[in-house]
């Protein structure tokens, strides 16, 4: 789990908690939107923000430039 993903999940959890607390304390149902949007944001970040598996891939090799090679 990388830093931006952690930050997004923490922010989404904060939005869900604030929405739930305001919904319960004020008895206004439109704070449920905070809960729903926080959950959607958290799920979207979890499924799209995962890091690639570690290991050697084609893009992990250093670039080779033929003009840089001197005999």
PDB file of N, CA, C, O and CB in Angstrom:
ATOM      1  N   UNK A   1       0.857  -1.167   0.000  1.00  0.00           N
ATOM      2  CA  UNK A   1       0.000   0.000   0.000  1.00  0.00           C
ATOM      3  C   UNK A   1       0.903   1.230   0.000  1.00  0.00           C
ATOM      4  O   UNK A   1       1.778   1.369   0.855  1.00  0.00           O
ATOM      5  CB  UNK A   1      -0.975  -0.002   1.229  1.00  0.00           C
ATOM      6  N   UNK A   2       0.685   2.114  -0.961  1.00  0.00           N
ATOM      7  CA  UNK A   2       1.532   3.288  -1.074  1.00  0.00           C
ATOM      8  C   UNK A   2       0.936   4.487  -0.326  1.00  0.00           C
ATOM      9  O   UNK A   2      -0.196   4.435   0.156  1.00  0.00           O
ATOM     10  CB  UNK A   2       1.745   3.636  -2.541  1.00  0.00           C
ATOM     11  N   UNK A   3       1.703   5.543  -0.242  1.00  0.00           N
ATOM     12  CA  UNK A   3       1.307   6.721   0.524  1.00  0.00           C
ATOM     13  C   UNK A   3       0.025   7.387   0.055  1.00  0.00           C
ATOM     14  O   UNK A   3      -0.857   7.646   0.873  1.00  0.00           O
ATOM     15  CB  UNK A   3       2.394   7.711   0.488  1.00  0.00           C
ATOM     16  N   UNK A   4      -0.112   7.677  -1.253  1.00  0.00           N
ATOM     17  CA  UNK A   4      -1.353   8.301  -1.709  1.00  0.00           C
ATOM     18  C   UNK A   4      -2.592   7.449  -1.470  1.00  0.00           C
ATOM     19  O   UNK A   4      -3.668   7.975  -1.184  1.00  0.00           O
ATOM     20  CB  UNK A   4      -1.249   8.612  -3.165  1.00  0.00           C
ATOM     21  N   UNK A   5      -2.442   6.133  -1.586  1.00  0.00           N
ATOM     22  CA  UNK A   5      -3.585   5.257  -1.321  1.00  0.00           C
ATOM     23  C   UNK A   5      -3.981   5.317   0.142  1.00  0.00           C
ATOM     24  O   UNK A   5      -5.168   5.370   0.466  1.00  0.00           O
ATOM     25  CB  UNK A   5      -3.263   3.813  -1.721  1.00  0.00           C
ATOM     26  N   UNK A   6      -2.987   5.308   1.035  1.00  0.00           N
ATOM     27  CA  UNK A   6      -3.280   5.423   2.472  1.00  0.00           C
ATOM     28  C   UNK A   6      -3.972   6.745   2.775  1.00  0.00           C
ATOM     29  O   UNK A   6      -4.943   6.783   3.531  1.00  0.00           O
ATOM     30  CB  UNK A   6      -1.984   5.302   3.305  1.00  0.00           C
ATOM     31  N   UNK A   7      -3.476   7.826   2.185  1.00  0.00           N
ATOM     32  CA  UNK A   7      -4.074   9.140   2.427  1.00  0.00           C
ATOM     33  C   UNK A   7      -5.512   9.192   1.935  1.00  0.00           C
ATOM     34  O   UNK A   7      -6.375   9.767   2.598  1.00  0.00           O
ATOM     35  CB  UNK A   7      -3.252  10.233   1.748  1.00  0.00           C
ATOM     36  N   UNK A   8      -5.776   8.599   0.783  1.00  0.00           N
ATOM     37  CA  UNK A   8      -7.136   8.589   0.247  1.00  0.00           C
ATOM     38  C   UNK A   8      -8.074   7.782   1.130  1.00  0.00           C
ATOM     39  O   UNK A   8      -9.210   8.190   1.373  1.00  0.00           O
ATOM     40  CB  UNK A   8      -7.144   8.026  -1.170  1.00  0.00           C
ATOM     41  N   UNK A   9      -7.602   6.643   1.609  1.00  0.00           N
ATOM     42  CA  UNK A   9      -8.446   5.817   2.466  1.00  0.00           C
ATOM     43  C   UNK A   9      -8.717   6.490   3.809  1.00  0.00           C
ATOM     44  O   UNK A   9      -9.822   6.389   4.341  1.00  0.00           O
ATOM     45  CB  UNK A   9      -7.796   4.459   2.689  1.00  0.00           C
ATOM     46  N   UNK A  10      -7.720   7.172   4.355  1.00  0.00           N
ATOM     47  CA  UNK A  10      -7.918   7.904   5.614  1.00  0.00           C
ATOM     48  C   UNK A  10      -8.915   9.035   5.409  1.00  0.00           C
ATOM     49  O   UNK A  10      -9.800   9.241   6.240  1.00  0.00           O
ATOM     50  CB  UNK A  10      -6.574   8.464   6.145  1.00  0.00           C
ATOM     51  N   UNK A  11      -8.780   9.763   4.315  1.00  0.00           N
ATOM     52  CA  UNK A  11      -9.714  10.857   4.039  1.00  0.00           C
ATOM     53  C   UNK A  11     -11.130  10.333   3.815  1.00  0.00           C
ATOM     54  O   UNK A  11     -12.096  10.932   4.288  1.00  0.00           O
ATOM     55  CB  UNK A  11      -9.252  11.656   2.816  1.00  0.00           C
ATOM     56  N   UNK A  12     -11.255   9.223   3.100  1.00  0.00           N
ATOM     57  CA  UNK A  12     -12.581   8.642   2.875  1.00  0.00           C
ATOM     58  C   UNK A  12     -13.194   8.173   4.193  1.00  0.00           C
ATOM     59  O   UNK A  12     -14.389   8.360   4.422  1.00  0.00           O
ATOM     60  CB  UNK A  12     -12.494   7.466   1.880  1.00  0.00           C
ATOM     61  N   UNK A  13     -12.383   7.566   5.058  1.00  0.00           N
ATOM     62  CA  UNK A  13     -12.891   7.137   6.367  1.00  0.00           C
ATOM     63  C   UNK A  13     -13.325   8.338   7.198  1.00  0.00           C
ATOM     64  O   UNK A  13     -14.338   8.281   7.894  1.00  0.00           O
ATOM     65  CB  UNK A  13     -11.821   6.328   7.126  1.00  0.00           C
ATOM     66  N   UNK A  14     -12.563   9.421   7.128  1.00  0.00           N
ATOM     67  CA  UNK A  14     -12.927  10.644   7.850  1.00  0.00           C
ATOM     68  C   UNK A  14     -14.271  11.177   7.361  1.00  0.00           C
ATOM     69  O   UNK A  14     -15.110  11.574   8.170  1.00  0.00           O
ATOM     70  CB  UNK A  14     -11.834  11.720   7.680  1.00  0.00           C
ATOM     71  N   UNK A  15     -14.483  11.189   6.051  1.00  0.00           N
ATOM     72  CA  UNK A  15     -15.752  11.680   5.492  1.00  0.00           C
ATOM     73  C   UNK A  15     -16.913  10.794   5.944  1.00  0.00           C
ATOM     74  O   UNK A  15     -17.989  11.298   6.269  1.00  0.00           O
ATOM     75  CB  UNK A  15     -15.685  11.724   3.943  1.00  0.00           C
ATOM     76  N   UNK A  16     -16.701   9.490   5.966  1.00  0.00           N
ATOM     77  CA  UNK A  16     -17.761   8.576   6.412  1.00  0.00           C
ATOM     78  C   UNK A  16     -18.087   8.812   7.879  1.00  0.00           C
ATOM     79  O   UNK A  16     -19.259   8.869   8.251  1.00  0.00           O
ATOM     80  CB  UNK A  16     -17.344   7.108   6.191  1.00  0.00           C
ATOM     81  N   UNK A  17     -17.073   8.949   8.707  1.00  0.00           N
ATOM     82  CA  UNK A  17     -17.310   9.154  10.145  1.00  0.00           C
ATOM     83  C   UNK A  17     -18.002  10.485  10.399  1.00  0.00           C
ATOM     84  O   UNK A  17     -18.955  10.551  11.177  1.00  0.00           O
ATOM     85  CB  UNK A  17     -15.986   9.095  10.926  1.00  0.00           C
ATOM     86  N   UNK A  18     -17.532  11.543   9.751  1.00  0.00           N
ATOM     87  CA  UNK A  18     -18.165  12.858   9.940  1.00  0.00           C
ATOM     88  C   UNK A  18     -19.611  12.823   9.454  1.00  0.00           C
ATOM     89  O   UNK A  18     -20.500  13.359  10.116  1.00  0.00           O
ATOM     90  CB  UNK A  18     -17.374  13.964   9.188  1.00  0.00           C
ATOM     91  N   UNK A  19     -19.852  12.197   8.307  1.00  0.00           N
ATOM     92  CA  UNK A  19     -21.216  12.092   7.801  1.00  0.00           C
ATOM     93  C   UNK A  19     -22.118  11.321   8.736  1.00  0.00           C
ATOM     94  O   UNK A  19     -23.265  11.710   8.957  1.00  0.00           O
ATOM     95  CB  UNK A  19     -21.219  11.441   6.450  1.00  0.00           C
ATOM     96  N   UNK A  20     -21.611  10.227   9.292  1.00  0.00           N
ATOM     97  CA  UNK A  20     -22.422   9.428  10.216  1.00  0.00           C
ATOM     98  C   UNK A  20     -22.708  10.195  11.504  1.00  0.00           C
ATOM     99  O   UNK A  20     -23.832  10.183  12.004  1.00  0.00           O
ATOM    100  CB  UNK A  20     -21.716   8.103  10.541  1.00  0.00           C
ATOM    101  N   UNK A  21     -21.693  10.857  12.034  1.00  0.00           N
ATOM    102  CA  UNK A  21     -21.888  11.618  13.277  1.00  0.00           C
ATOM    103  C   UNK A  21     -22.879  12.762  13.060  1.00  0.00           C
ATOM    104  O   UNK A  21     -23.768  12.974  13.885  1.00  0.00           O
ATOM    105  CB  UNK A  21     -20.537  12.176  13.791  1.00  0.00           C
ATOM    106  N   UNK A  22     -22.736  13.491  11.969  1.00  0.00           N
ATOM    107  CA  UNK A  22     -23.667  14.592  11.701  1.00  0.00           C
ATOM    108  C   UNK A  22     -25.070  14.078  11.410  1.00  0.00           C
ATOM    109  O   UNK A  22     -26.051  14.726  11.772  1.00  0.00           O
ATOM    110  CB  UNK A  22     -23.171  15.435  10.527  1.00  0.00           C
ATOM    111  N   UNK A  23     -25.177  12.944  10.773  1.00  0.00           N
ATOM    112  CA  UNK A  23     -26.487  12.367  10.487  1.00  0.00           C
ATOM    113  C   UNK A  23     -27.189  11.980  11.782  1.00  0.00           C
ATOM    114  O   UNK A  23     -28.386  12.222  11.938  1.00  0.00           O
ATOM    115  CB  UNK A  23     -26.352  11.143   9.564  1.00  0.00           C
ATOM    116  N   UNK A  24     -26.454  11.384  12.707  1.00  0.00           N
ATOM    117  CA  UNK A  24     -27.053  10.957  13.976  1.00  0.00           C
ATOM    118  C   UNK A  24     -27.368  12.160  14.856  1.00  0.00           C
ATOM    119  O   UNK A  24     -28.440  12.214  15.458  1.00  0.00           O
ATOM    120  CB  UNK A  24     -26.116   9.989  14.719  1.00  0.00           C
ATOM    121  N   UNK A  25     -26.456  13.125  14.944  1.00  0.00           N
ATOM    122  CA  UNK A  25     -26.664  14.240  15.871  1.00  0.00           C
ATOM    123  C   UNK A  25     -27.684  15.249  15.375  1.00  0.00           C
ATOM    124  O   UNK A  25     -28.406  15.829  16.185  1.00  0.00           O
ATOM    125  CB  UNK A  25     -25.363  14.939  16.124  1.00  0.00           C
ATOM    126  N   UNK A  26     -27.766  15.478  14.059  1.00  0.00           N
ATOM    127  CA  UNK A  26     -28.707  16.478  13.554  1.00  0.00           C
ATOM    128  C   UNK A  26     -30.013  15.871  13.066  1.00  0.00           C
ATOM    129  O   UNK A  26     -30.996  16.587  12.877  1.00  0.00           O
ATOM    130  CB  UNK A  26     -28.071  17.257  12.436  1.00  0.00           C
ATOM    131  N   UNK A  27     -30.034  14.555  12.860  1.00  0.00           N
ATOM    132  CA  UNK A  27     -31.212  13.851  12.359  1.00  0.00           C
ATOM    133  C   UNK A  27     -31.633  14.358  10.976  1.00  0.00           C
ATOM    134  O   UNK A  27     -32.814  14.364  10.628  1.00  0.00           O
ATOM    135  CB  UNK A  27     -32.368  14.003  13.342  1.00  0.00           C
ATOM    136  N   UNK A  28     -30.621  14.786  10.193  1.00  0.00           N
ATOM    137  CA  UNK A  28     -30.868  15.211   8.811  1.00  0.00           C
ATOM    138  C   UNK A  28     -30.356  14.123   7.885  1.00  0.00           C
ATOM    139  O   UNK A  28     -29.176  13.777   7.926  1.00  0.00           O
ATOM    140  CB  UNK A  28     -30.179  16.586   8.496  1.00  0.00           C
ATOM    141  N   UNK A  29     -31.229  13.584   7.056  1.00  0.00           N
ATOM    142  CA  UNK A  29     -30.885  12.432   6.230  1.00  0.00           C
ATOM    143  C   UNK A  29     -29.905  12.776   5.114  1.00  0.00           C
ATOM    144  O   UNK A  29     -29.260  11.878   4.572  1.00  0.00           O
ATOM    145  CB  UNK A  29     -32.134  11.840   5.639  1.00  0.00           C
ATOM    146  N   UNK A  30     -29.777  14.051   4.758  1.00  0.00           N
ATOM    147  CA  UNK A  30     -28.882  14.363   3.646  1.00  0.00           C
ATOM    148  C   UNK A  30     -27.410  14.182   4.021  1.00  0.00           C
ATOM    149  O   UNK A  30     -26.556  14.229   3.136  1.00  0.00           O
ATOM    150  CB  UNK A  30     -29.119  15.787   3.175  1.00  0.00           C
ATOM    151  N   UNK A  31     -27.084  13.976   5.294  1.00  0.00           N
ATOM    152  CA  UNK A  31     -25.712  13.643   5.663  1.00  0.00           C
ATOM    153  C   UNK A  31     -25.362  12.201   5.280  1.00  0.00           C
ATOM    154  O   UNK A  31     -24.197  11.806   5.315  1.00  0.00           O
ATOM    155  CB  UNK A  31     -25.507  13.852   7.166  1.00  0.00           C
ATOM    156  N   UNK A  32     -26.377  11.428   4.917  1.00  0.00           N
ATOM    157  CA  UNK A  32     -26.113  10.078   4.412  1.00  0.00           C
ATOM    158  C   UNK A  32     -25.346  10.136   3.098  1.00  0.00           C
ATOM    159  O   UNK A  32     -24.661   9.179   2.735  1.00  0.00           O
ATOM    160  CB  UNK A  32     -27.429   9.305   4.223  1.00  0.00           C
ATOM    161  N   UNK A  33     -25.455  11.245   2.391  1.00  0.00           N
ATOM    162  CA  UNK A  33     -24.689  11.433   1.155  1.00  0.00           C
ATOM    163  C   UNK A  33     -23.195  11.395   1.462  1.00  0.00           C
ATOM    164  O   UNK A  33     -22.427  10.838   0.678  1.00  0.00           O
ATOM    165  CB  UNK A  33     -25.068  12.773   0.467  1.00  0.00           C
ATOM    166  N   UNK A  34     -22.766  11.970   2.576  1.00  0.00           N
ATOM    167  CA  UNK A  34     -21.367  11.917   2.983  1.00  0.00           C
ATOM    168  C   UNK A  34     -20.927  10.466   3.168  1.00  0.00           C
ATOM    169  O   UNK A  34     -19.842  10.076   2.737  1.00  0.00           O
ATOM    170  CB  UNK A  34     -21.148  12.718   4.285  1.00  0.00           C
ATOM    171  N   UNK A  35     -21.762   9.692   3.798  1.00  0.00           N
ATOM    172  CA  UNK A  35     -21.428   8.293   4.053  1.00  0.00           C
ATOM    173  C   UNK A  35     -21.294   7.541   2.731  1.00  0.00           C
ATOM    174  O   UNK A  35     -20.327   6.808   2.526  1.00  0.00           O
ATOM    175  CB  UNK A  35     -22.500   7.626   4.952  1.00  0.00           C
ATOM    176  N   UNK A  36     -22.249   7.720   1.848  1.00  0.00           N
ATOM    177  CA  UNK A  36     -22.228   7.016   0.564  1.00  0.00           C
ATOM    178  C   UNK A  36     -21.037   7.458  -0.274  1.00  0.00           C
ATOM    179  O   UNK A  36     -20.331   6.614  -0.828  1.00  0.00           O
ATOM    180  CB  UNK A  36     -23.535   7.257  -0.207  1.00  0.00           C
ATOM    181  N   UNK A  37     -20.798   8.757  -0.380  1.00  0.00           N
ATOM    182  CA  UNK A  37     -19.677   9.233  -1.185  1.00  0.00           C
ATOM    183  C   UNK A  37     -18.332   8.824  -0.592  1.00  0.00           C
ATOM    184  O   UNK A  37     -17.394   8.530  -1.333  1.00  0.00           O
ATOM    185  CB  UNK A  37     -19.740  10.743  -1.322  1.00  0.00           C
ATOM    186  N   UNK A  38     -18.233   8.801   0.710  1.00  0.00           N
ATOM    187  CA  UNK A  38     -16.998   8.342   1.335  1.00  0.00           C
ATOM    188  C   UNK A  38     -16.740   6.875   1.057  1.00  0.00           C
ATOM    189  O   UNK A  38     -15.602   6.481   0.799  1.00  0.00           O
ATOM    190  CB  UNK A  38     -17.045   8.580   2.826  1.00  0.00           C
ATOM    191  N   UNK A  39     -17.793   6.058   1.107  1.00  0.00           N
ATOM    192  CA  UNK A  39     -17.638   4.641   0.804  1.00  0.00           C
ATOM    193  C   UNK A  39     -17.282   4.417  -0.662  1.00  0.00           C
ATOM    194  O   UNK A  39     -16.434   3.582  -0.974  1.00  0.00           O
ATOM    195  CB  UNK A  39     -18.913   3.887   1.150  1.00  0.00           C
ATOM    196  N   UNK A  40     -17.920   5.153  -1.554  1.00  0.00           N
ATOM    197  CA  UNK A  40     -17.617   5.015  -2.981  1.00  0.00           C
ATOM    198  C   UNK A  40     -16.182   5.450  -3.263  1.00  0.00           C
ATOM    199  O   UNK A  40     -15.478   4.802  -4.037  1.00  0.00           O
ATOM    200  CB  UNK A  40     -18.605   5.845  -3.832  1.00  0.00           C
ATOM    201  N   UNK A  41     -15.750   6.534  -2.646  1.00  0.00           N
ATOM    202  CA  UNK A  41     -14.382   7.001  -2.834  1.00  0.00           C
ATOM    203  C   UNK A  41     -13.378   5.984  -2.294  1.00  0.00           C
ATOM    204  O   UNK A  41     -12.382   5.686  -2.954  1.00  0.00           O
ATOM    205  CB  UNK A  41     -14.184   8.357  -2.148  1.00  0.00           C
ATOM    206  N   UNK A  42     -13.628   5.463  -1.123  1.00  0.00           N
ATOM    207  CA  UNK A  42     -12.726   4.474  -0.543  1.00  0.00           C
ATOM    208  C   UNK A  42     -12.640   3.209  -1.374  1.00  0.00           C
ATOM    209  O   UNK A  42     -11.547   2.688  -1.596  1.00  0.00           O
ATOM    210  CB  UNK A  42     -13.167   4.131   0.851  1.00  0.00           C
ATOM    211  N   UNK A  43     -13.775   2.707  -1.835  1.00  0.00           N
ATOM    212  CA  UNK A  43     -13.773   1.511  -2.675  1.00  0.00           C
ATOM    213  C   UNK A  43     -13.088   1.768  -4.014  1.00  0.00           C
ATOM    214  O   UNK A  43     -12.338   0.927  -4.510  1.00  0.00           O
ATOM    215  CB  UNK A  43     -15.202   1.025  -2.907  1.00  0.00           C
ATOM    216  N   UNK A  44     -13.350   2.927  -4.588  1.00  0.00           N
ATOM    217  CA  UNK A  44     -12.694   3.263  -5.850  1.00  0.00           C
ATOM    218  C   UNK A  44     -11.185   3.373  -5.697  1.00  0.00           C
ATOM    219  O   UNK A  44     -10.435   2.927  -6.565  1.00  0.00           O
ATOM    220  CB  UNK A  44     -13.247   4.563  -6.397  1.00  0.00           C
ATOM    221  N   UNK A  45     -10.742   3.959  -4.604  1.00  0.00           N
ATOM    222  CA  UNK A  45      -9.302   4.063  -4.354  1.00  0.00           C
ATOM    223  C   UNK A  45      -8.698   2.693  -4.117  1.00  0.00           C
ATOM    224  O   UNK A  45      -7.587   2.420  -4.573  1.00  0.00           O
ATOM    225  CB  UNK A  45      -9.024   4.974  -3.154  1.00  0.00           C
ATOM    226  N   UNK A  46      -9.404   1.834  -3.416  1.00  0.00           N
ATOM    227  CA  UNK A  46      -8.870   0.504  -3.114  1.00  0.00           C
ATOM    228  C   UNK A  46      -8.716  -0.325  -4.391  1.00  0.00           C
ATOM    229  O   UNK A  46      -7.694  -0.985  -4.583  1.00  0.00           O
ATOM    230  CB  UNK A  46      -9.786  -0.229  -2.113  1.00  0.00           C
ATOM    231  N   UNK A  47      -9.718  -0.292  -5.254  1.00  0.00           N
ATOM    232  CA  UNK A  47      -9.669  -1.140  -6.440  1.00  0.00           C
ATOM    233  C   UNK A  47      -8.819  -0.566  -7.565  1.00  0.00           C
ATOM    234  O   UNK A  47      -8.304  -1.329  -8.382  1.00  0.00           O
ATOM    235  CB  UNK A  47     -11.055  -1.377  -6.941  1.00  0.00           C
ATOM    236  N   UNK A  48      -8.656   0.741  -7.635  1.00  0.00           N
ATOM    237  CA  UNK A  48      -7.883   1.330  -8.731  1.00  0.00           C
ATOM    238  C   UNK A  48      -6.505   1.798  -8.309  1.00  0.00           C
ATOM    239  O   UNK A  48      -5.656   2.033  -9.169  1.00  0.00           O
ATOM    240  CB  UNK A  48      -8.633   2.480  -9.319  1.00  0.00           C
ATOM    241  N   UNK A  49      -6.254   1.941  -7.028  1.00  0.00           N
ATOM    242  CA  UNK A  49      -4.996   2.515  -6.584  1.00  0.00           C
ATOM    243  C   UNK A  49      -3.988   1.528  -6.069  1.00  0.00           C
ATOM    244  O   UNK A  49      -3.007   1.926  -5.440  1.00  0.00           O
ATOM    245  CB  UNK A  49      -5.253   3.492  -5.550  1.00  0.00           C
ATOM    246  N   UNK A  50      -4.193   0.256  -6.312  1.00  0.00           N
ATOM    247  CA  UNK A  50      -3.233  -0.732  -5.832  1.00  0.00           C
ATOM    248  C   UNK A  50      -1.946  -0.654  -6.628  1.00  0.00           C
ATOM    249  O   UNK A  50      -1.947  -0.325  -7.814  1.00  0.00           O
ATOM    250  CB  UNK A  50      -3.820  -2.142  -5.913  1.00  0.00           C
ATOM    251  N   UNK A  51      -0.859  -0.958  -5.961  1.00  0.00           N
ATOM    252  CA  UNK A  51       0.426  -0.938  -6.640  1.00  0.00           C
ATOM    253  C   UNK A  51       0.637  -2.242  -7.394  1.00  0.00           C
ATOM    254  O   UNK A  51       0.052  -3.273  -7.062  1.00  0.00           O
ATOM    255  CB  UNK A  51       1.568  -0.702  -5.639  1.00  0.00           C
ATOM    256  N   UNK A  52       1.473  -2.177  -8.402  1.00  0.00           N
ATOM    257  CA  UNK A  52       1.780  -3.356  -9.198  1.00  0.00           C
ATOM    258  C   UNK A  52       2.628  -4.318  -8.372  1.00  0.00           C
ATOM    259  O   UNK A  52       3.336  -3.888  -7.462  1.00  0.00           O
ATOM    260  CB  UNK A  52       2.509  -2.966 -10.508  1.00  0.00           C
ATOM    261  N   UNK A  53       2.566  -5.589  -8.673  1.00  0.00           N
ATOM    262  CA  UNK A  53       3.405  -6.541  -7.940  1.00  0.00           C
ATOM    263  C   UNK A  53       4.884  -6.243  -8.184  1.00  0.00           C
ATOM    264  O   UNK A  53       5.282  -5.827  -9.272  1.00  0.00           O
ATOM    265  CB  UNK A  53       3.073  -7.993  -8.358  1.00  0.00           C
ATOM    266  N   UNK A  54       5.673  -6.464  -7.159  1.00  0.00           N
ATOM    267  CA  UNK A  54       7.096  -6.193  -7.292  1.00  0.00           C
ATOM    268  C   UNK A  54       7.759  -7.320  -8.065  1.00  0.00           C
ATOM    269  O   UNK A  54       7.295  -8.461  -8.056  1.00  0.00           O
ATOM    270  CB  UNK A  54       7.755  -6.019  -5.912  1.00  0.00           C
ATOM    271  N   UNK A  55       8.814  -6.989  -8.708  1.00  0.00           N
ATOM    272  CA  UNK A  55       9.528  -7.973  -9.513  1.00  0.00           C
ATOM    273  C   UNK A  55      10.069  -7.307 -10.760  1.00  0.00           C
ATOM    274  O   UNK A  55       9.748  -6.154 -11.047  1.00  0.00           O
ATOM    275  CB  UNK A  55       8.615  -9.158  -9.883  1.00  0.00           C
ATOM    276  N   UNK A  56      10.860  -8.009 -11.476  1.00  0.00           N
ATOM    277  CA  UNK A  56      11.477  -7.448 -12.668  1.00  0.00           C
ATOM    278  C   UNK A  56      10.471  -7.465 -13.817  1.00  0.00           C
ATOM    279  O   UNK A  56       9.934  -8.513 -14.176  1.00  0.00           O
ATOM    280  CB  UNK A  56      12.758  -8.231 -13.047  1.00  0.00           C
ATOM    281  N   UNK A  57      10.234  -6.315 -14.368  1.00  0.00           N
ATOM    282  CA  UNK A  57       9.352  -6.179 -15.520  1.00  0.00           C
ATOM    283  C   UNK A  57      10.125  -5.503 -16.636  1.00  0.00           C
ATOM    284  O   UNK A  57      11.259  -5.063 -16.445  1.00  0.00           O
ATOM    285  CB  UNK A  57       8.068  -5.376 -15.161  1.00  0.00           C
ATOM    286  N   UNK A  58       9.518  -5.424 -17.777  1.00  0.00           N
ATOM    287  CA  UNK A  58      10.178  -4.794 -18.922  1.00  0.00           C
ATOM    288  C   UNK A  58      10.465  -3.319 -18.654  1.00  0.00           C
ATOM    289  O   UNK A  58      11.475  -2.792 -19.120  1.00  0.00           O
ATOM    290  CB  UNK A  58       9.314  -4.938 -20.180  1.00  0.00           C
ATOM    291  N   UNK A  59       9.599  -2.658 -17.919  1.00  0.00           N
ATOM    292  CA  UNK A  59       9.794  -1.232 -17.664  1.00  0.00           C
ATOM    293  C   UNK A  59      10.770  -0.980 -16.520  1.00  0.00           C
ATOM    294  O   UNK A  59      11.134   0.172 -16.283  1.00  0.00           O
ATOM    295  CB  UNK A  59       8.465  -0.573 -17.357  1.00  0.00           C
ATOM    296  N   UNK A  60      11.205  -2.012 -15.803  1.00  0.00           N
ATOM    297  CA  UNK A  60      12.111  -1.789 -14.682  1.00  0.00           C
ATOM    298  C   UNK A  60      13.582  -1.809 -15.106  1.00  0.00           C
ATOM    299  O   UNK A  60      14.461  -1.485 -14.307  1.00  0.00           O
ATOM    300  CB  UNK A  60      11.871  -2.837 -13.615  1.00  0.00           C
ATOM    301  N   UNK A  61      13.853  -2.189 -16.365  1.00  0.00           N
ATOM    302  CA  UNK A  61      15.230  -2.182 -16.842  1.00  0.00           C
ATOM    303  C   UNK A  61      15.667  -0.755 -17.137  1.00  0.00           C
ATOM    304  O   UNK A  61      14.847   0.057 -17.566  1.00  0.00           O
ATOM    305  CB  UNK A  61      15.381  -3.064 -18.097  1.00  0.00           C
ATOM    306  N   UNK A  62      16.923  -0.432 -16.922  1.00  0.00           N
ATOM    307  CA  UNK A  62      17.387   0.911 -17.272  1.00  0.00           C
ATOM    308  C   UNK A  62      17.388   1.089 -18.791  1.00  0.00           C
ATOM    309  O   UNK A  62      17.609   0.146 -19.552  1.00  0.00           O
ATOM    310  CB  UNK A  62      18.803   1.167 -16.696  1.00  0.00           C
ATOM    311  N   UNK A  63      17.140   2.303 -19.193  1.00  0.00           N
ATOM    312  CA  UNK A  63      17.131   2.602 -20.618  1.00  0.00           C
ATOM    313  C   UNK A  63      18.552   2.569 -21.161  1.00  0.00           C
ATOM    314  O   UNK A  63      19.494   3.018 -20.508  1.00  0.00           O
ATOM    315  CB  UNK A  63      16.480   3.972 -20.885  1.00  0.00           C
ATOM    316  N   UNK A  64      18.688   2.041 -22.342  1.00  0.00           N
ATOM    317  CA  UNK A  64      19.993   2.007 -22.977  1.00  0.00           C
ATOM    318  C   UNK A  64      19.948   2.892 -24.206  1.00  0.00           C
ATOM    319  O   UNK A  64      19.074   2.750 -25.061  1.00  0.00           O
ATOM    320  CB  UNK A  64      20.406   0.559 -23.345  1.00  0.00           C
ATOM    321  N   UNK A  65      20.893   3.799 -24.283  1.00  0.00           N
ATOM    322  CA  UNK A  65      20.995   4.684 -25.421  1.00  0.00           C
ATOM    323  C   UNK A  65      22.265   4.345 -26.186  1.00  0.00           C
ATOM    324  O   UNK A  65      23.355   4.428 -25.619  1.00  0.00           O
ATOM    325  CB  UNK A  65      20.985   6.168 -24.977  1.00  0.00           C
ATOM    326  N   UNK A  66      22.159   3.965 -27.459  1.00  0.00           N
ATOM    327  CA  UNK A  66      23.362   3.575 -28.209  1.00  0.00           C
ATOM    328  C   UNK A  66      24.363   4.708 -28.356  1.00  0.00           C
ATOM    329  O   UNK A  66      25.564   4.446 -28.424  1.00  0.00           O
ATOM    330  CB  UNK A  66      22.976   3.075 -29.578  1.00  0.00           C
ATOM    331  N   UNK A  67      23.919   5.943 -28.406  1.00  0.00           N
ATOM    332  CA  UNK A  67      24.841   7.064 -28.592  1.00  0.00           C
ATOM    333  C   UNK A  67      25.675   7.336 -27.336  1.00  0.00           C
ATOM    334  O   UNK A  67      26.693   8.025 -27.416  1.00  0.00           O
ATOM    335  CB  UNK A  67      24.064   8.318 -28.978  1.00  0.00           C
ATOM    336  N   UNK A  68      25.259   6.804 -26.172  1.00  0.00           N
ATOM    337  CA  UNK A  68      26.013   7.005 -24.943  1.00  0.00           C
ATOM    338  C   UNK A  68      27.181   6.045 -24.810  1.00  0.00           C
ATOM    339  O   UNK A  68      28.068   6.277 -23.988  1.00  0.00           O
ATOM    340  CB  UNK A  68      25.105   6.861 -23.758  1.00  0.00           C
ATOM    341  N   UNK A  69      27.210   4.998 -25.574  1.00  0.00           N
ATOM    342  CA  UNK A  69      28.273   4.010 -25.471  1.00  0.00           C
ATOM    343  C   UNK A  69      29.488   4.479 -26.259  1.00  0.00           C
ATOM    344  O   UNK A  69      29.433   4.695 -27.470  1.00  0.00           O
ATOM    345  CB  UNK A  69      27.794   2.634 -25.977  1.00  0.00           C
ATOM    346  N   UNK A  70      30.572   4.626 -25.537  1.00  0.00           N
ATOM    347  CA  UNK A  70      31.821   5.010 -26.196  1.00  0.00           C
ATOM    348  C   UNK A  70      32.773   3.832 -26.197  1.00  0.00           C
ATOM    349  O   UNK A  70      32.883   3.131 -25.190  1.00  0.00           O
ATOM    350  CB  UNK A  70      32.468   6.230 -25.498  1.00  0.00           C
ATOM    351  N   UNK A  71      33.480   3.591 -27.326  1.00  0.00           N
ATOM    352  CA  UNK A  71      34.370   2.433 -27.366  1.00  0.00           C
ATOM    353  C   UNK A  71      35.634   2.618 -26.570  1.00  0.00           C
ATOM    354  O   UNK A  71      36.471   1.717 -26.521  1.00  0.00           O
ATOM    355  CB  UNK A  71      34.726   2.119 -28.768  1.00  0.00           C
TER     356      UNK A  71
END
